[in-house]
Amino acid sequence: MKIRAATRDDLPAIRDIHVLSWRASYAGMLPDDFLGAPLEAAMTDRWGQMPENDVLLLVAEEGDLLGFACVRCDNAHGPLLDNLHVAGDVQGQGVGLHLMQALAKRLTGMRKTTLWLEVLEANTAARRFYGRLGGVEGPVFQDDLFGNPVPARKVIWNGFEKIFMPDEKS
């Protein structure tokens, strides 16, 4: 697996993984009609240009995009892990862990010591993954995804030790 910074040429593949990941992960959490054409339009808009001031990394193998992660570094509350998505056929094979470790290394090099994200309450697989990496969950709150209300939690890392050495027992 090779991790590298994304380029403009990667944006269509990033969009495609993002759409497929949302459809697989959020089925039953978001309305089915939203997960069709409206989601495709939203992601086409989101990935229509390279994000500025963000860290956008991807994992590729033999030319195939396996996953990507995007951290918004200019967020007022510190670096925000805005996206972490892995292709369905390689989930559970370490792609997400490698991305998180690469992000932690990059953020450490930028003298950042915290990271946070918001995860849907019902997305138990993602919550388990982030917990194994030392993310601390906050209380449930009502979030809004493209006009769809969903219960979510904030997850925070204050230091990246657990990302570099995850607890395999969780």
Backbone as CSV, one residue per row, in Angstrom:
resi,resn,N_x,N_y,N_z,CA_x,CA_y,CA_z,C_x,C_y,C_z
1,MET,0.845,-1.191,0.000,0.000,0.000,0.000,0.877,1.237,0.000
2,LYS,0.555,2.146,-0.869,1.301,3.395,-0.951,0.385,4.545,-0.550
3,ILE,0.847,5.353,0.394,0.097,6.542,0.801,0.785,7.744,0.185
4,ARG,-0.027,8.616,-0.399,0.520,9.833,-1.009,-0.505,10.949,-0.939
5,ALA,-0.010,12.153,-1.181,-0.911,13.301,-1.266,-1.753,13.165,-2.533
6,ALA,-3.003,13.529,-2.430,-3.906,13.479,-3.581,-3.601,14.627,-4.529
7,THR,-3.920,14.401,-5.784,-3.799,15.440,-6.810,-5.175,15.695,-7.417
8,ARG,-5.252,16.711,-8.220,-6.520,17.021,-8.892,-7.025,15.836,-9.698
9,ASP,-6.125,15.090,-10.307,-6.514,13.938,-11.123,-7.172,12.828,-10.300
10,ASP,-6.956,12.827,-8.995,-7.537,11.809,-8.117,-8.972,12.126,-7.700
11,LEU,-9.418,13.361,-7.909,-10.704,13.783,-7.373,-11.904,12.953,-7.851
12,PRO,-11.981,12.548,-9.129,-13.119,11.704,-9.519,-13.152,10.364,-8.772
13,ALA,-12.008,9.737,-8.572,-11.970,8.467,-7.843,-12.296,8.681,-6.369
14,ILE,-11.845,9.793,-5.795,-12.178,10.124,-4.412,-13.682,10.299,-4.276
15,ARG,-14.282,11.028,-5.208,-15.745,11.211,-5.205,-16.454,9.859,-5.247
16,ASP,-16.001,8.976,-6.130,-16.660,7.676,-6.285,-16.579,6.851,-5.001
17,ILE,-15.412,6.812,-4.356,-15.288,6.074,-3.088,-16.172,6.710,-2.028
18,HIS,-16.220,8.040,-2.006,-17.032,8.753,-1.017,-18.506,8.377,-1.182
19,VAL,-19.002,8.386,-2.398,-20.407,8.036,-2.661,-20.683,6.591,-2.248
20,LEU,-19.847,5.661,-2.691,-20.077,4.247,-2.364,-19.983,3.993,-0.865
21,SER,-19.062,4.670,-0.197,-18.909,4.511,1.244,-20.148,5.003,1.985
22,TRP,-20.656,6.169,1.609,-21.866,6.689,2.251,-23.043,5.753,2.011
23,ARG,-23.171,5.253,0.801,-24.300,4.359,0.509,-24.229,3.097,1.359
24,ALA,-23.038,2.552,1.523,-22.881,1.330,2.312,-23.009,1.610,3.804
25,SER,-22.376,2.680,4.271,-22.316,2.956,5.713,-23.583,3.587,6.257
26,TYR,-24.262,4.398,5.457,-25.378,5.186,5.970,-26.745,4.684,5.528
27,ALA,-26.791,3.519,4.886,-28.084,2.922,4.536,-28.865,2.693,5.826
28,GLY,-30.084,3.167,5.866,-30.903,3.053,7.060,-30.711,4.203,8.037
29,MET,-29.653,4.981,7.862,-29.398,6.144,8.720,-29.815,7.440,8.031
30,LEU,-29.704,7.440,6.708,-30.130,8.568,5.884,-31.197,8.071,4.921
31,PRO,-32.092,8.954,4.481,-33.151,8.522,3.564,-32.591,7.915,2.276
32,ASP,-33.207,6.828,1.828,-32.762,6.160,0.604,-32.741,7.107,-0.585
33,ASP,-33.758,7.982,-0.679,-33.802,8.884,-1.829,-32.626,9.862,-1.803
34,PHE,-32.123,10.225,-0.637,-30.948,11.099,-0.575,-29.698,10.362,-1.043
35,LEU,-29.603,9.059,-0.763,-28.402,8.291,-1.104,-28.300,7.994,-2.603
36,GLY,-29.244,8.470,-3.388,-29.198,8.314,-4.839,-28.573,9.538,-5.497
37,ALA,-29.318,10.122,-6.424,-28.824,11.263,-7.206,-28.429,12.472,-6.349
38,PRO,-29.175,12.816,-5.285,-28.744,13.971,-4.478,-27.348,13.784,-3.857
39,LEU,-27.045,12.566,-3.416,-25.714,12.315,-2.857,-24.645,12.456,-3.930
40,GLU,-24.903,11.893,-5.100,-23.935,12.018,-6.202,-23.679,13.478,-6.543
41,ALA,-24.727,14.274,-6.587,-24.572,15.700,-6.895,-23.778,16.411,-5.801
42,ALA,-24.071,16.097,-4.535,-23.354,16.730,-3.428,-21.873,16.379,-3.455
43,MET,-21.551,15.138,-3.740,-20.142,14.719,-3.760,-19.425,15.220,-5.009
44,THR,-20.140,15.332,-6.113,-19.535,15.919,-7.309,-19.169,17.370,-7.036
45,ASP,-20.045,18.078,-6.335,-19.756,19.460,-5.957,-18.589,19.514,-4.961
46,ARG,-18.624,18.645,-3.963,-17.589,18.630,-2.921,-16.201,18.367,-3.495
47,TRP,-16.101,17.454,-4.439,-14.802,17.060,-4.992,-14.569,17.620,-6.395
48,GLY,-15.209,18.742,-6.700,-15.022,19.396,-7.997,-13.712,20.158,-8.108
49,GLN,-13.113,20.456,-6.967,-11.823,21.151,-6.973,-11.020,20.717,-5.760
50,MET,-9.719,20.912,-5.840,-8.843,20.540,-4.725,-9.151,21.428,-3.526
51,PRO,-9.287,20.824,-2.360,-9.508,21.636,-1.161,-8.248,22.418,-0.808
52,GLU,-8.437,23.639,-0.333,-7.310,24.481,0.067,-7.057,24.318,1.554
53,ASN,-5.810,24.385,1.949,-5.394,24.331,3.360,-5.755,23.027,4.042
54,ASP,-6.063,21.985,3.298,-6.420,20.695,3.866,-5.295,19.700,3.605
55,VAL,-5.257,18.665,4.417,-4.388,17.524,4.160,-5.276,16.461,3.531
56,LEU,-4.994,16.111,2.294,-5.783,15.125,1.554,-4.847,14.019,1.105
57,LEU,-4.943,12.877,1.781,-4.086,11.728,1.493,-4.920,10.594,0.935
58,LEU,-4.275,9.743,0.164,-4.956,8.566,-0.345,-4.037,7.365,-0.277
59,VAL,-4.655,6.201,-0.326,-3.936,4.934,-0.383,-4.233,4.326,-1.745
60,ALA,-3.169,3.972,-2.452,-3.328,3.357,-3.761,-2.457,2.103,-3.823
61,GLU,-2.914,1.173,-4.631,-2.158,-0.050,-4.865,-2.355,-0.440,-6.312
62,GLU,-1.251,-0.535,-7.043,-1.293,-0.889,-8.456,-2.271,-0.011,-9.231
63,GLY,-2.279,1.279,-8.910,-3.113,2.233,-9.613,-4.542,2.345,-9.125
64,ASP,-4.969,1.443,-8.254,-6.337,1.493,-7.731,-6.383,2.287,-6.436
65,LEU,-7.347,3.181,-6.326,-7.553,3.951,-5.101,-8.284,3.060,-4.095
66,LEU,-7.664,2.866,-2.925,-8.242,2.012,-1.896,-8.952,2.805,-0.812
67,GLY,-8.560,4.057,-0.626,-9.168,4.884,0.404,-8.548,6.262,0.426
68,PHE,-9.190,7.166,1.172,-8.671,8.523,1.291,-9.076,9.105,2.633
69,ALA,-8.366,10.149,3.019,-8.677,10.884,4.243,-8.402,12.356,3.994
70,CYS,-9.246,13.200,4.568,-9.106,14.641,4.413,-9.240,15.308,5.782
71,VAL,-8.235,16.096,6.145,-8.259,16.866,7.387,-8.306,18.343,7.025
72,ARG,-9.285,19.035,7.593,-9.395,20.483,7.432,-8.575,21.136,8.540
73,CYS,-7.451,21.694,8.146,-6.509,22.233,9.134,-6.854,23.640,9.592
74,ASP,-7.677,24.351,8.842,-7.988,25.736,9.199,-9.279,25.862,9.996
75,ASN,-9.753,24.762,10.562,-10.967,24.785,11.366,-10.701,25.528,12.675
76,ALA,-11.644,26.309,13.131,-11.484,27.102,14.351,-11.275,26.247,15.598
77,HIS,-11.744,24.989,15.577,-11.628,24.112,16.748,-10.454,23.146,16.630
78,GLY,-9.540,23.418,15.715,-8.404,22.527,15.502,-8.648,21.625,14.316
79,PRO,-7.652,20.832,13.944,-7.780,19.969,12.771,-9.000,19.044,12.863
80,LEU,-9.801,19.061,11.804,-11.034,18.285,11.709,-10.850,17.176,10.683
81,LEU,-10.985,15.926,11.110,-10.989,14.816,10.167,-12.361,14.832,9.500
82,ASP,-12.405,15.448,8.342,-13.658,15.659,7.628,-14.108,14.395,6.902
83,ASN,-13.152,13.605,6.451,-13.472,12.391,5.710,-12.404,11.332,5.919
84,LEU,-12.852,10.110,6.092,-12.001,8.919,6.063,-12.862,7.817,5.475
85,HIS,-12.533,7.401,4.267,-13.348,6.403,3.570,-12.442,5.381,2.908
86,VAL,-12.840,4.124,3.018,-12.080,3.010,2.460,-13.014,2.222,1.549
87,ALA,-12.491,1.801,0.399,-13.279,0.997,-0.534,-13.786,-0.255,0.170
88,GLY,-15.031,-0.604,-0.086,-15.687,-1.708,0.612,-14.947,-3.029,0.537
89,ASP,-14.327,-3.319,-0.596,-13.679,-4.623,-0.750,-12.349,-4.735,-0.017
90,VAL,-11.848,-3.635,0.556,-10.592,-3.702,1.325,-10.779,-3.248,2.773
91,GLN,-12.011,-3.051,3.189,-12.241,-2.685,4.589,-11.788,-3.830,5.488
92,GLY,-11.210,-3.461,6.627,-10.708,-4.459,7.558,-9.319,-4.971,7.234
93,GLN,-8.668,-4.377,6.239,-7.337,-4.818,5.822,-6.238,-3.817,6.184
94,GLY,-6.543,-2.857,7.058,-5.520,-1.934,7.527,-5.412,-0.628,6.773
95,VAL,-6.228,-0.428,5.764,-6.152,0.804,4.969,-6.470,2.021,5.841
96,GLY,-7.557,1.959,6.606,-7.934,3.074,7.475,-6.877,3.358,8.526
97,LEU,-6.320,2.308,9.108,-5.258,2.481,10.104,-4.050,3.173,9.487
98,HIS,-3.632,2.731,8.310,-2.486,3.363,7.649,-2.755,4.828,7.339
99,LEU,-3.964,5.133,6.911,-4.319,6.535,6.664,-4.269,7.354,7.950
100,MET,-4.831,6.825,9.024,-4.811,7.550,10.303,-3.386,7.765,10.787
101,GLN,-2.522,6.779,10.637,-1.131,6.925,11.052,-0.411,7.968,10.204
102,ALA,-0.676,7.971,8.904,-0.057,8.973,8.028,-0.553,10.374,8.371
103,LEU,-1.848,10.496,8.676,-2.393,11.796,9.076,-1.759,12.267,10.381
104,ALA,-1.648,11.363,11.363,-1.057,11.727,12.651,0.387,12.175,12.467
105,LYS,1.116,11.485,11.622,2.514,11.871,11.353,2.566,13.255,10.702
106,ARG,1.706,13.480,9.726,1.685,14.776,9.036,1.298,15.894,10.000
107,LEU,0.275,15.669,10.816,-0.169,16.687,11.765,0.900,16.961,12.819
108,THR,1.576,15.912,13.283,2.666,16.096,14.241,3.751,16.980,13.626
109,GLY,4.069,16.744,12.359,5.051,17.577,11.655,4.612,19.019,11.512
110,MET,3.310,19.255,11.568,2.762,20.617,11.486,2.583,21.215,12.884
111,ARG,3.067,20.510,13.900,2.960,20.908,15.312,1.505,20.930,15.808
112,LYS,0.704,20.061,15.249,-0.681,19.885,15.709,-0.704,18.675,16.634
113,THR,-1.417,18.779,17.725,-1.456,17.679,18.692,-2.867,17.151,18.938
114,THR,-3.850,17.734,18.276,-5.226,17.278,18.441,-5.849,17.010,17.082
115,LEU,-6.910,16.241,17.118,-7.701,15.941,15.933,-9.100,15.628,16.424
116,TRP,-10.106,15.992,15.646,-11.476,15.658,16.016,-12.289,15.359,14.776
117,LEU,-13.425,14.720,15.013,-14.353,14.414,13.929,-15.738,14.268,14.518
118,GLU,-16.707,14.146,13.646,-18.072,13.826,14.043,-18.444,12.531,13.349
119,VAL,-19.039,11.606,14.115,-19.420,10.296,13.590,-20.883,10.051,13.948
120,LEU,-21.603,9.427,13.046,-23.002,9.126,13.324,-23.100,8.108,14.456
121,GLU,-24.022,8.336,15.349,-24.235,7.454,16.498,-24.451,6.013,16.051
122,ALA,-25.192,5.801,14.986,-25.515,4.453,14.529,-24.379,3.792,13.750
123,ASN,-23.318,4.517,13.451,-22.192,3.960,12.698,-21.235,3.270,13.674
124,THR,-21.681,2.127,14.189,-20.932,1.452,15.249,-19.571,0.947,14.792
125,ALA,-19.438,0.542,13.543,-18.137,0.063,13.055,-17.109,1.190,13.099
126,ALA,-17.481,2.375,12.630,-16.555,3.518,12.663,-16.250,3.908,14.106
127,ARG,-17.252,3.897,14.959,-17.031,4.269,16.369,-16.066,3.297,17.043
128,ARG,-16.198,2.012,16.754,-15.266,1.013,17.302,-13.842,1.270,16.806
129,PHE,-13.719,1.537,15.516,-12.412,1.805,14.911,-11.750,3.015,15.573
130,TYR,-12.478,4.115,15.691,-11.911,5.321,16.293,-11.588,5.107,17.772
131,GLY,-12.416,4.342,18.462,-12.144,4.039,19.867,-10.880,3.218,20.035
132,ARG,-10.676,2.254,19.146,-9.462,1.442,19.194,-8.217,2.302,19.011
133,LEU,-8.368,3.402,18.290,-7.237,4.298,18.037,-7.149,5.417,19.068
134,GLY,-7.890,5.305,20.161,-7.777,6.262,21.250,-8.681,7.464,21.160
135,GLY,-9.576,7.505,20.197,-10.523,8.616,20.106,-11.496,8.577,21.272
136,VAL,-11.743,9.724,21.875,-12.640,9.831,23.023,-13.962,10.436,22.551
137,GLU,-15.047,9.691,22.769,-16.367,10.136,22.327,-16.988,11.105,23.307
138,GLY,-17.673,12.093,22.742,-18.478,13.010,23.528,-19.923,12.544,23.535
139,PRO,-20.806,13.342,24.130,-22.221,12.969,24.193,-22.888,13.052,22.812
140,VAL,-24.026,12.407,22.705,-24.809,12.432,21.464,-25.387,13.832,21.274
141,PHE,-25.361,14.308,20.035,-25.991,15.579,19.681,-26.680,15.408,18.335
142,GLN,-27.543,16.326,17.999,-28.272,16.274,16.734,-27.455,17.000,15.664
143,ASP,-27.028,16.274,14.635,-26.253,16.837,13.540,-27.161,16.965,12.318
144,ASP,-26.647,17.585,11.276,-27.396,17.775,10.049,-26.492,17.417,8.876
145,LEU,-26.879,16.399,8.112,-26.138,16.022,6.909,-26.989,16.335,5.694
146,PHE,-26.652,17.417,5.031,-27.379,17.828,3.832,-28.882,17.902,4.076
147,GLY,-29.266,18.500,5.206,-30.670,18.673,5.524,-31.322,17.481,6.193
148,ASN,-30.548,16.456,6.498,-31.062,15.259,7.153,-30.585,15.229,8.603
149,PRO,-31.510,15.334,9.575,-31.094,15.290,10.983,-30.674,13.879,11.381
150,VAL,-29.528,13.793,12.066,-28.994,12.506,12.503,-28.324,12.659,13.863
151,PRO,-28.476,11.668,14.754,-27.730,11.688,16.008,-26.262,11.378,15.724
152,ALA,-25.371,12.145,16.349,-23.936,11.984,16.113,-23.180,12.200,17.415
153,ARG,-21.908,11.926,17.365,-20.993,12.164,18.481,-19.728,12.809,17.955
154,LYS,-19.140,13.643,18.776,-17.826,14.191,18.488,-16.802,13.214,19.059
155,VAL,-15.739,12.972,18.317,-14.636,12.127,18.769,-13.383,12.989,18.728
156,ILE,-12.602,12.937,19.813,-11.425,13.811,19.937,-10.192,12.981,20.276
157,TRP,-9.070,13.375,19.674,-7.756,12.868,20.059,-6.951,14.036,20.594
158,ASN,-6.419,13.885,21.781,-5.465,14.840,22.339,-4.132,14.108,22.416
159,GLY,-3.412,14.122,21.324,-2.191,13.330,21.174,-2.494,12.116,20.310
160,PHE,-1.466,11.614,19.679,-1.659,10.566,18.675,-1.017,9.231,19.046
161,GLU,-0.678,9.046,20.314,0.014,7.826,20.725,-0.766,6.571,20.347
162,LYS,-2.069,6.555,20.617,-2.879,5.371,20.342,-3.057,5.136,18.841
163,ILE,-2.985,6.194,18.057,-3.086,6.010,16.594,-1.848,5.261,16.111
164,PHE,-0.684,5.635,16.665,0.549,4.973,16.230,0.649,3.546,16.777
165,MET,0.047,3.305,17.945,0.094,1.978,18.564,-1.317,1.587,19.009
166,PRO,-2.177,1.203,18.064,-3.578,0.916,18.396,-3.710,-0.270,19.339
167,ASP,-4.781,-0.237,20.107,-5.131,-1.326,21.021,-5.832,-2.405,20.206
168,GLU,-5.155,-3.490,19.958,-5.703,-4.558,19.111,-6.826,-5.333,19.803
169,LYS,-7.003,-5.142,21.106,-8.007,-5.901,21.847,-9.399,-5.301,21.741
170,SER,-9.508,-4.044,21.339,-10.820,-3.378,21.280,-11.589,-3.792,20.051
